[in-house]
Structures are given as C-alpha cells and as structure tokens.
Amino acid sequence: MCIGGNSVCVCMRPLQTFMFALCCSVIGLGSTANAGTPSLSEAIPAYSRDARGISLAVTELLPSIDNCVTAHQALGGVDEVALDIAFDVSPAGEVAELSIESESLPTTGLDSCIEGTLSAMRFAPGEVSIPVEMPLTASTKVQSTLN
C-alpha cells in the first residue's frame, strides 16, 4: 500500500529509513544499562594458592599449551622439546617473574606462546610470593599406517 501514488512507500525511502534507524540507536544508547567492564580478577576465576590449585590451573591450560607446541612443530620445530618453567605467584595472585629455559630454546616462538598462556592464570591473593618450578617435555609422534 503506497501513499500519494509513489512507487516506493513513504516509510521505505532510504533517507527516512536511515533517519529512523539513527533515532532508534540514539534512543537505545540512552536507555541501555551500563554495567561496565568486569575487572580482570572478576573475569578470570582465581585458583587457590596451594599446590593443588596451581596444578589445577596449569592442567586446565594444557590444551592451550598443546596448541603452542603444535604451532611450533608446524613452523618446523623439533618433535621433542624440554623446557624448564619457573614463575612466582605474586601476593596479588598474578603470575610474576616467569622464565622459560631450555638447552636449545627453539626460535619458533614456542616460549612466548607458552608465556602468554601461563600469564593468564590468576590465583587468590595472599601474604607472600610462592615460587613454582616445573619441567615441561612436549613431543609428538606421527604414525602412519597403510591398510
């Protein structure tokens, strides 16, 4: 149904449609509840500061660490890598003083990938820093069978 004999309905004209959408967005912005962005400590769950909590945090990140190793191997890295990882759980509950060492540290970015992954861990706040040391040996074995 068109008004005034025009081939395009009045409510469908591009300028009017654009203005209507603009007005709706302005009105919508004014009435939107602004809850704010949650802090990092609220967005990432905090693990306990004991050995069990630290172990659980690292265990939950193993799929991401596996992705780092897969990317390392896709970039031509060796099939087996042994890394010594050390960090502190700071009094604020963050990972601090993170270091990754190896006899032959690969140049594929494996260390920075794992560093970025482990830096995301958050722990409950405490009185003192807790030192953590862990070895990581990553390897893959490709087996192909012909039937």
VOBA-1610 file (N, C-alpha, C; in pm, whole numbers, padded with zeros to 5 digits, always signed):
BEGIN
Met+00084-00116+00000Met+00000+00000+00000Met+00089+00124+00000Cys+00075+00207-00096Cys+00157+00326-00112Cys+00070+00451-00096Ile+00134+00554-00043Ile+00063+00679-00022Ile+00107+00779-00127Gly+00011+00850-00184Gly+00041+00957-00279Gly+00080+00908-00416Gly+00058+00785-00451Gly+00085+00735-00584Gly+00232+00712-00613Asn+00318+00717-00513Asn+00460+00688-00534Asn+00482+00538-00546Ser+00588+00503-00617Ser+00616+00361-00634Ser+00682+00301-00510Val+00741+00384-00424Val+00804+00336-00302Val+00727+00396-00185Cys+00694+00312-00091Cys+00620+00359+00026Cys+00701+00465+00099Val+00633+00557+00159Val+00697+00667+00229Val+00788+00614+00339Cys+00744+00512+00408Cys+00825+00460+00518Cys+00944+00378+00470Met+00953+00352+00340Met+01062+00270+00286Met+01168+00353+00212Arg+01154+00483+00207Arg+01251+00565+00138Arg+01384+00559+00213Pro+01496+00555+00143Pro+01626+00536+00209Pro+01658+00641+00315Leu+01635+00768+00288Leu+01669+00871+00385Leu+01584+00858+00511Gln+01456+00831+00493Gln+01370+00817+00610Gln+01405+00691+00689Thr+01440+00584+00620Thr+01480+00461+00688Thr+01607+00484+00768Phe+01702+00554+00707Phe+01828+00583+00774Phe+01803+00670+00898Met+01724+00774+00884Met+01697+00864+00996Met+01624+00791+01109Phe+01531+00703+01071Phe+01458+00626+01171Phe+01555+00536+01248Ala+01645+00470+01176Ala+01743+00383+01241Ala+01837+00463+01330Leu+01878+00580+01284Leu+01966+00665+01363Leu+01898+00710+01492Cys+01774+00751+01482Cys+01700+00794+01601Cys+01683+00679+01699Cys+01653+00562+01648Cys+01636+00446+01736Cys+01766+00412+01807Ser+01878+00422+01737Ser+02006+00390+01800Ser+02041+00492+01907Val+02012+00621+01882Val+02039+00724+01982Val+01953+00703+02105Ile+01828+00672+02084Ile+01738+00647+02197Ile+01782+00521+02270Gly+01824+00421+02194Gly+01868+00296+02254Gly+01994+00313+02337Leu+02085+00398+02294Leu+02208+00420+02370Leu+02179+00487+02503Gly+02082+00573+02502Gly+02049+00644+02625Gly+01982+00555+02727Ser+01914+00450+02684Ser+01841+00368+02778Ser+01911+00236+02808Thr+02027+00212+02749Thr+02098+00088+02773Thr+02162+00091+02910Ala+02147-00018+02984Ala+02211-00028+03115Ala+02360-00043+03094Asn+02438+00032+03166Asn+02583+00027+03154Asn+02639-00038+03278Ala+02662-00167+03269Ala+02713-00241+03383Ala+02863-00225+03397Gly+02929-00179+03293Gly+03074-00163+03299Gly+03145-00293+03266Thr+03270-00281+03235Thr+03351-00397+03205Thr+03401-00457+03335Pro+03386-00590+03350Pro+03435-00650+03474Pro+03587-00644+03480Ser+03639-00635+03600Ser+03785-00634+03616Ser+03839-00770+03579Leu+03969-00776+03554Leu+04032-00900+03515Leu+04014-01007+03621Ser+04020-00968+03747Ser+04004-01065+03855Ser+03863-01122+03860Glu+03765-01046+03812Glu+03628-01097+03808Glu+03604-01183+03685Ala+03675-01155+03577Ala+03653-01226+03452Ala+03722-01362+03452Ile+03835-01375+03519Ile+03910-01499+03523Ile+03902-01554+03664Pro+03858-01681+03679Pro+03845-01734+03814Pro+03981-01749+03882Ala+03985-01724+04011Ala+04108-01734+04088Ala+04121-01874+04146Tyr+04236-01936+04125Tyr+04265-02067+04181Tyr+04326-02049+04318Ser+04322-02153+04399Ser+04384-02145+04531Ser+04536-02140+04515Arg+04604-02091+04615Arg+04748-02069+04608Arg+04828-02192+04649Asp+04764-02300+04685Asp+04835-02420+04725Asp+04876-02503+04603Ala+04948-02611+04627Ala+04999-02696+04518Ala+04884-02750+04432Arg+04774-02785+04495Arg+04660-02839+04420Arg+04601-02734+04327Gly+04586-02612+04375Gly+04530-02504+04293Gly+04621-02468+04176Ile+04751-02464+04202Ile+04847-02433+04096Ile+04847-02543+03992Ser+04844-02668+04039Ser+04840-02782+03948Ser+04713-02781+03864Leu+04601-02749+03925Leu+04474-02743+03852Leu+04477-02633+03746Ala+04534-02518+03781Ala+04541-02407+03686Ala+04625-02446+03565Val+04739-02508+03587Val+04826-02549+03476Val+04759-02659+03396Thr+04695-02754+03462Thr+04628-02865+03393Thr+04517-02813+03302Glu+04443-02714+03346Glu+04336-02659+03263Glu+04390-02585+03141Leu+04516-02543+03147Leu+04576-02473+03033Leu+04650-02567+02938Leu+04655-02696+02968Leu+04726-02791+02882Leu+04678-02790+02737Pro+04548-02780+02708Pro+04508-02772+02566Pro+04567-02650+02495Ser+04577-02538+02564Ser+04637-02419+02504Ser+04787-02436+02485Ile+04852-02501+02581Ile+04995-02528+02567Ile+05017-02625+02452Asp+04926-02722+02436Asp+04934-02815+02324Asp+04923-02741+02191Asn+04839-02639+02187Asn+04828-02557+02065Asn+04960-02485+02035Cys+05029-02441+02140Cys+05159-02376+02121Cys+05259-02475+02061Val+05259-02596+02114Val+05352-02699+02065Val+05319-02736+01921Thr+05192-02748+01890Thr+05150-02780+01753Thr+05194-02671+01656Ala+05180-02545+01696Ala+05224-02434+01611Ala+05376-02437+01595His+05446-02469+01702His+05593-02480+01697His+05634-02585+01595Gln+05569-02699+01598Gln+05604-02806+01505Gln+05563-02772+01362Ala+05454-02701+01346Ala+05411-02660+01212Ala+05510-02561+01151Leu+05581-02487+01237Leu+05682-02392+01189Leu+05819-02457+01171Gly+05823-02589+01177Gly+05948-02661+01153Gly+06028-02691+01278Gly+05967-02676+01394Gly+06037-02706+01519Gly+06057-02855+01537Val+06149-02889+01626Val+06180-03029+01652Val+06060-03098+01717Asp+06058-03232+01707Asp+05944-03308+01757Asp+05939-03315+01910Glu+06053-03300+01976Glu+06053-03308+02122Glu+06128-03189+02180Val+06065-03122+02273Val+06122-03003+02336Val+06112-03020+02487Ala+06222-02994+02556Ala+06224-02997+02702Ala+06245-02855+02753Leu+06152-02808+02833Leu+06158-02672+02887Leu+06153-02675+03039Asp+06223-02584+03100Asp+06214-02563+03245Asp+06141-02432+03266Ile+06026-02440+03330Ile+05941-02323+03350Ile+05943-02287+03498Ala+05964-02160+03526Ala+05963-02111+03664Ala+05886-01980+03668Phe+05808-01962+03774Phe+05738-01837+03795Phe+05703-01824+03942Asp+05662-01707+03981Asp+05614-01681+04117Asp+05466-01648+04110Val+05393-01694+04210Val+05257-01647+04229Val+05269-01527+04323Ser+05240-01409+04270Ser+05260-01286+04348Ser+05155-01273+04458Pro+05179-01186+04557Pro+05079-01165+04661Pro+04944-01119+04604Ala+04946-01053+04488Ala+04820-01010+04425Ala+04749-01126+04354Gly+04817-01241+04340Gly+04757-01357+04275Gly+04788-01369+04127Glu+04882-01289+04080Glu+04919-01292+03938Glu+05048-01370+03920Val+05072-01413+03795Val+05197-01480+03761Val+05304-01372+03743Ala+05416-01387+03813Ala+05525-01290+03805Ala+05657-01363+03786Glu+05756-01291+03734Glu+05891-01345+03717Glu+05890-01476+03638Leu+05811-01481+03534Leu+05801-01602+03452Leu+05924-01617+03365Ser+05986-01736+03370Ser+06101-01763+03283Ser+06086-01902+03225Ile+06125-01914+03100Ile+06122-02041+03030Ile+06261-02064+02974Glu+06324-02173+03015Glu+06461-02202+02973Glu+06467-02340+02911Ser+06564-02356+02821Ser+06587-02482+02754Ser+06731-02486+02707Glu+06785-02607+02693Glu+06921-02618+02642Glu+06929-02563+02500Ser+06827-02586+02423Ser+06822-02532+02286Ser+06684-02472+02264Leu+06670-02349+02311Leu+06541-02282+02301Leu+06504-02261+02154Pro+06389-02313+02112Pro+06352-02301+01971Pro+06323-02156+01931Thr+06343-02127+01805Thr+06319-01992+01753Thr+06182-01980+01689Thr+06093-02071+01719Thr+05960-02071+01658Thr+05858-01991+01737Gly+05899-01933+01849Gly+05806-01857+01931Gly+05734-01942+02034Leu+05777-02066+02051Leu+05714-02155+02148Leu+05718-02096+02288Asp+05832-02041+02327Asp+05846-01985+02461Asp+05750-01868+02485Ser+05737-01780+02388Ser+05647-01666+02408Ser+05501-01709+02405Cys+05470-01812+02328Cys+05332-01863+02326Cys+05296-01923+02462Ile+05385-02003+02517Ile+05360-02063+02648Ile+05359-01955+02756Glu+05446-01857+02744Glu+05448-01746+02840Glu+05315-01672+02841Gly+05262-01644+02723Gly+05133-01576+02715Gly+05020-01660+02773Thr+05028-01790+02753Thr+04924-01880+02805Thr+04929-01885+02957Leu+05048-01904+03012Leu+05062-01915+03158Leu+05036-01782+03229Ser+05061-01671+03163Ser+05038-01540+03224Ser+04892-01514+03252Ala+04803-01589+03190Ala+04660-01569+03210Ala+04610-01628+03342Met+04692-01709+03408Met+04649-01771+03533Met+04633-01666+03642Arg+04530-01684+03724Arg+04505-01596+03837Arg+04481-01681+03960Phe+04537-01636+04072Phe+04525-01709+04197Phe+04469-01617+04304Ala+04425-01677+04412Ala+04373-01598+04524Ala+04486-01514+04582Pro+04456-01392+04626Pro+04560-01309+04688Pro+04613-01374+04815Gly+04735-01340+04850Gly+04796-01396+04972Gly+04899-01302+05029Glu+04967-01350+05131Glu+05064-01268+05203Glu+05200-01261+05133Val+05246-01373+05077Val+05381-01381+05021Val+05377-01439+04880Ser+05489-01424+04808Ser+05502-01485+04677Ser+05531-01635+04694Ile+05481-01713+04601Ile+05504-01857+04604Ile+05582-01895+04478Pro+05704-01947+04495Pro+05783-01987+04378Pro+05734-02122+04323Val+05728-02131+04191Val+05683-02254+04124Val+05786-02289+04018Glu+05828-02414+04015Glu+05916-02465+03911Glu+05856-02592+03856Met+05856-02604+03724Met+05802-02725+03663Met+05871-02753+03531Pro+05903-02879+03510Pro+05958-02916+03379Pro+05843-02944+03282Leu+05868-02918+03156Leu+05768-02949+03053Leu+05840-03014+02937Thr+05802-03136+02907Thr+05854-03206+02790Thr+05738-03226+02695Ala+05750-03167+02579Ala+05644-03176+02479Ala+05698-03253+02359Ser+05622-03350+02316Ser+05665-03426+02200Ser+05544-03479+02125Thr+05566-03506+01999Thr+05462-03568+01918Thr+05525-03683+01842Lys+05444-03778+01818Lys+05486-03891+01737Lys+05380-03910+01629Val+05424-03904+01508Val+05333-03922+01397Val+05345-04065+01349Gln+05236-04134+01348Gln+05236-04271+01300Gln+05142-04279+01181Ser+05191-04339+01079Ser+05105-04360+00964Ser+05100-04507+00932Thr+04983-04553+00904Thr+04966-04692+00869Thr+04894-04702+00737Leu+04934-04796+00660Leu+04868-04822+00535Leu+04788-04950+00547Asn+04667-04945+00506Asn+04582-05065+00513Asn+04566-05125+00377
//
